[in-house]
Amino acid sequence: MLKHIGYIAGVALLGCALLTAQSVRDVNGRVFEVTSRRGIENLEVKLTPPRSSDLAIRLASTNQNGEFHFTQVKPSKYLLEVSQGPNLLYRNEIDASTADSIEIPLQKH
Amino acid sequence: MMLLAMTGFAGFVMVVGGMWLVYKQKIYIDKEGNTAIGVKLPGNFSFTGNYPALALFALGFFPLIYPLHEVRIPPDYLRVVNVKIKGTVHSQAYPALVYAAAVPYPVVNDGDGFEVAVPIINGSGDYKVLLIVDGHVLDSQSASAAAITQGEIPVQFKPVIVDPPQYKGEIKPVPASYQ
């Protein structure tokens, strides 16, 4: 009897651990110029959850390689926006539960 | 305002007092007879001493209603009720400022004017007027309530010159679930 209880508790703990591990994930991406494929730095990247959600708004900037990183993002759909100062350059909806690396090509004016 | 309030109060006293006097039949002019005095007018009209009470009651309506008529809310005046918009901010970036505007005024062309209706604030406080483009506060001006002339406060923003974006990408419309 005690053996069964221990087995059930172990399975439950493992399930909880797996659920916790899946509850957040990192979302990475890169913003680059489409022709040269060079990364564009100092852009503002914003992740906005749906209005009905209580998830946090996330902000990040691109590094010198055009890369941005959001750590521990809860799985959901987000509105991803890339801006340069007051100029909006890119907007699209992403699914953070499936998006591993987001490629954002921009054209030079 | 105080005069209107006093007038209204006097009208109220006249109306209520007139009703009370009529009810109690308390107006007696002939003290010796202790009866209401009678007055006969040409044309077979007659009045008893109770009629002054009725006249008091009727005449009281004018000072009662006149202040209400004078202080009625004009159609272009919104009654200001003290309402607080409350909430909590969770942010790793501080200091943060929270602003609320009932109806922001969209400006879409260079040189367009703007008019933002605001509630009247007591005393000589200032309104904070922000020029926001795509979530970025480009300019902030103060509009003093003491500078109201003909229901308007002039505000002049600094000219804003924004370098055109160096890059362009795909900009999809905002889905309804984010609006």
HADDOCK unambig.tbl for C-alpha pairs under 7 A between the chains (distance, minus, plus):
assign (segid A and resid 50 and name CA) (segid B and resid 177 and name CA) 5.58 0.50 0.50
assign (segid A and resid 50 and name CA) (segid B and resid 178 and name CA) 4.68 0.50 0.50
assign (segid A and resid 51 and name CA) (segid B and resid 177 and name CA) 6.15 0.50 0.50
assign (segid A and resid 51 and name CA) (segid B and resid 178 and name CA) 4.97 0.50 0.50
assign (segid A and resid 51 and name CA) (segid B and resid 179 and name CA) 6.64 0.50 0.50
assign (segid A and resid 86 and name CA) (segid B and resid 133 and name CA) 6.11 0.50 0.50
assign (segid A and resid 86 and name CA) (segid B and resid 134 and name CA) 5.71 0.50 0.50
assign (segid A and resid 86 and name CA) (segid B and resid 136 and name CA) 5.95 0.50 0.50
assign (segid A and resid 87 and name CA) (segid B and resid 165 and name CA) 6.14 0.50 0.50
assign (segid A and resid 89 and name CA) (segid B and resid 167 and name CA) 6.73 0.50 0.50
assign (segid A and resid 89 and name CA) (segid B and resid 168 and name CA) 5.13 0.50 0.50
assign (segid A and resid 89 and name CA) (segid B and resid 169 and name CA) 5.27 0.50 0.50
assign (segid A and resid 89 and name CA) (segid B and resid 171 and name CA) 6.80 0.50 0.50
assign (segid A and resid 90 and name CA) (segid B and resid 169 and name CA) 5.01 0.50 0.50
assign (segid A and resid 90 and name CA) (segid B and resid 170 and name CA) 5.14 0.50 0.50
assign (segid A and resid 90 and name CA) (segid B and resid 171 and name CA) 4.76 0.50 0.50
assign (segid A and resid 91 and name CA) (segid B and resid 170 and name CA) 6.41 0.50 0.50
assign (segid A and resid 91 and name CA) (segid B and resid 171 and name CA) 4.49 0.50 0.50
assign (segid A and resid 91 and name CA) (segid B and resid 172 and name CA) 5.47 0.50 0.50
assign (segid A and resid 92 and name CA) (segid B and resid 171 and name CA) 6.66 0.50 0.50
assign (segid A and resid 92 and name CA) (segid B and resid 172 and name CA) 5.66 0.50 0.50
assign (segid A and resid 105 and name CA) (segid B and resid 169 and name CA) 6.77 0.50 0.50
assign (segid A and resid 106 and name CA) (segid B and resid 167 and name CA) 5.88 0.50 0.50
assign (segid A and resid 106 and name CA) (segid B and resid 168 and name CA) 5.46 0.50 0.50
assign (segid A and resid 106 and name CA) (segid B and resid 169 and name CA) 4.67 0.50 0.50
assign (segid A and resid 107 and name CA) (segid B and resid 167 and name CA) 5.36 0.50 0.50
assign (segid A and resid 107 and name CA) (segid B and resid 168 and name CA) 5.28 0.50 0.50
assign (segid A and resid 107 and name CA) (segid B and resid 169 and name CA) 6.18 0.50 0.50
assign (segid A and resid 108 and name CA) (segid B and resid 166 and name CA) 5.92 0.50 0.50
assign (segid A and resid 108 and name CA) (segid B and resid 167 and name CA) 4.46 0.50 0.50
assign (segid A and resid 108 and name CA) (segid B and resid 168 and name CA) 6.43 0.50 0.50
assign (segid A and resid 109 and name CA) (segid B and resid 166 and name CA) 5.50 0.50 0.50
assign (segid A and resid 109 and name CA) (segid B and resid 167 and name CA) 5.33 0.50 0.50
assign (segid A and resid 109 and name CA) (segid B and resid 168 and name CA) 6.58 0.50 0.50
